[in-house]
Amino acid sequence: MRSLLRDIYNNAFEFVRTFGAFQLFFLRLVRHAPRILLRRPGLVIKQIYNAGALSLVIIMVCGFFVGGVLGLQGYANLARFNAEDSVGAVVALALLKELGPVITALLFAGRAGTALSSEIGLMKATDQLSAMEMMAVNPVRRVLVPRFLGGVIAMPMLAAIFTCVGLLGAHLVSVDLLSVDVGSFWQQMQLSVDIDDVREGVFKSIVFGIIASLLAVWEGYNTIPTAEGVGRATTRTVVITAIAVLIFDFMITAVML
């Protein structure tokens, strides 16, 4: 019994310590972010390209087929109530408010998040970060902050592209394959979607971008400097990001409703 209580105490203490260190790490990134944006914007632009442009293919392919599936399912379900013309509004609301930001964040974590975590972890394993400190270069400001900002900025743009391509996929399936009237498809969408729905999707994508980028650089910076440690950090990045995104999605949706 005493051993069990000691294990519970140690685990709780370790959780509190890690959570506190995580918050301090986030504050360090935020503190250095304005200086990097103003003085070294080239570093941030490069990371936006690495995190955003290199993820476009998977984002667009998945967005197209997700929109197509939504078009098929929406038509099949709405046909029961003779409301096939509303499929555009249903797809648009689903993509804008939920599926666009959430699926984009999960894909971002699987592609860009793992790349960031493994890159930083390998830099630590090969003592590149230690070498920067020896040369009086702050690795947090030089390496972590640009990658964090690149992910945060790229994520909303990727979510917007995912949503637009998803609407295109839904249009092709609904209008060209299922013969939904094209005018009704877009008119119902315009009447049903308002600016608050767009704001909710943008806000979620920004929050998810912060979560995914922060967890990626955190896991990479705190990895055990071995090949096995880098592999574990990469795996934890995907798993923890997916759980955090879904939890925060529920919390944000509950607050906004």
N, C-alpha and C positions, 0 to 999 in steps of 0.2 A: 504493500500500500504506500509506504513511504517512497519507494522507488518510482511508483506511478505518479505521485504528486510532484516529485522532483522533475520528472520528464515533462509534465504539463507546465510547470513553472519555467523550465528552461526553454521550451518551445514558445511559450507566450512572451518571454523576455526577448528571445531572438526575433520574433515577429515585430514587436514594438521597436526594437533597435533597427531592424531593416527598414521598417516603414518610416522612421525618423530620418535615416540616412537617405532614403529615396526622396523625401521632401526637400532635404537640404541640397541634394543633387539637382533637383528641378529648379530650385531657386538660383543655384549657380549658373545654370544654363540661361535662365531668364535675365540674370544680371549682366551677362556678357553679350546677350543677343543684340541690343541696340548698337553696341560698338562694332560688332561684326557686320551688321547691315549697313552701317554708314561708312566704315573704313575698308572693309574687305567684301564688297558685294559679289565679286567674282567667285569667291568660294561658295557662296550660297547659290548662285546661279548654276554652278557646276553640279551641286548636289540636287537642285531641282530637276536638272536633266537626268541625273542618275536615278532618282527616286520616281520621277514622273514620266519623262519621255520614254524611258526604257520599259515602263510598265504599260504603255499604251496598248500594245497588241493584246495582252491578256485581258485588259479592262474592256476593250472594244468587242472582242470576241464573246466574252462572257455576258456583257451588257446586251448584245444583239440577241443572244439565245434566251437570256432571261426575259427580255421584252417579248420575244416570240412565244415563250411558254405562258406568260401572263395574258397575251392576246388569245391564245387557245383556251386557257382555263376561264378567262373572263367571258369569252363568247359562249362557251358551253354552259356556264352557270347562269349568265344573264338571259340566255335564250329560254330558260324555264319561265321567266317572267315577262317575256316579250320586250326585253330592254337591251337588245343587242347593240343599239346605237350608243349606249353609255359605256361601252368597253374602253373607249379612249380615256374617259374620265377616271375609271377605275385603275387602269394601268398607270396613268400619270400620277395619281395620288400615291399609289403603292411605290412607284419608283422614287418620287420626290421625297417622301416623308420617311420611308423605311428601307426598302431594298437597295436603293442607290447608295446612300451613305454606308449602310451596314455591309453589304457585299463588297463594295469597294474597299472598305477598311480591312476586311478579311483577306481579300486578294493582295492588298498592299502589304499586310503583315507577312503573307506567304512569299511574296516576291522581294519587295524592297526592304521590309523589316529584317528578314533573314540575311539579306546581303549586308545591311548596315551592321548587324550584330556580329556576323562572322568576320567582316573586314576589321572592325575595331578589336575584336577578340584576337585575331591573328597579329595585329599591330602590337597588342600587349604581349602575346606569346613570344614574339620575336624581338621584344625589348625596344620597339620603335618609340613607344610612349615614354619609356624611361630615358631614352636618348634625347628626346625633346626636352625633358625636364633638366637633363644635364647641360643642355645648351640654352637654358633660361627661356624656353618656349613653353607656354602654358598649353598642355595637350587638350584641356577642356575647351579653351577658347579657340584653339587652332583646328582641332579635329572634331570634337563632339558638337559644338554649337552650330557650325555650318550644316552638318548632317541632320541635326534636329530641326533647324529652320527649313531646310530643303524639304523634309517630309511634311512639315506642318503646312507649308505653302502649296505643295504639290497635291495634297490630299483633296481639298475642295475642288480643284480643277479636274482631277480624275473622277470624282463623284459626279460632277456636271457632265463630263463626257460619257460616263456610264449611263446616266439618265437619258441623255439625248440619243445615244445609240440604241438604248432599250426602247425608246418611243418609236424609233425608226423600225426596229424589229417587230414591234406590236402593230405598227401601221401596215407593214408588208403582209403580215399574217392575217390581220383582221380585214383589211380592205382588198388586197389582191387575191388572197386564198379563200376567205370566208364571205366575201362580197358584202361587207358592211359599207354603208354609204360614207364616202370620204368626207363630205360636208358635215354630216352628223358626228362622225368620229372626232373631228377637230373642234366643232362647235361645242359639243358637250364637254370636251376637255377645257376649253376656254371659260365656259360658264362655271365649271366646278372648282377649278384651281384658282386660288387667290394668292396674294403676296405673302400671307402668313404661312402658307404651306411651303413656299419657296424658302422663306427665312428659316423655317424649322429644319429643312434639309441642309441648308448651308451651315447652320449652327451645329448640327450633328456632325457634319463632315469635318468641321474645324476641330471639334472636341475629339473625334476619333483620330484625326491626324496628330493631335498632341499626344494622345495615349499611345498610338502605335510607334511614333518616332521616339518618344521618351523611353518606352520600354525597350526598344531596340538598342538605343545608345547605352542605356543603363546595364542591360545584360551583357553587351559587348565590353563595356568598361570594367565591369566587375567579374568577368569570367576568370576561371582558373586557367593560368597560362600554359595549358597543354592542349594537345589535339582533342582529347576526350572532353576537356572543359569547354572548348569552343563549340563542339558538337552539341553538348548539353545546353549551352547558352542559346544556340540557334533554335533548338527545340523549345526551350522555355519561352522564347520570344513569341513564337507562333501561338502556343497554347495559352499563355497568360494574356496576350493581346486579344485573342478571340473571346476569352471569358470576360475580360474587362469591357470590350466593345458591347457585348450583349447586355451586360449589367447596366452600363451607362445608357444604352439605348432605352432600356426599360425605364430608368430613372428620369431621363429627359422627356420621354413620351408621357409619363405620368404627370410630370410637372406642367408640361405645356397643355395637356388636356384639362 
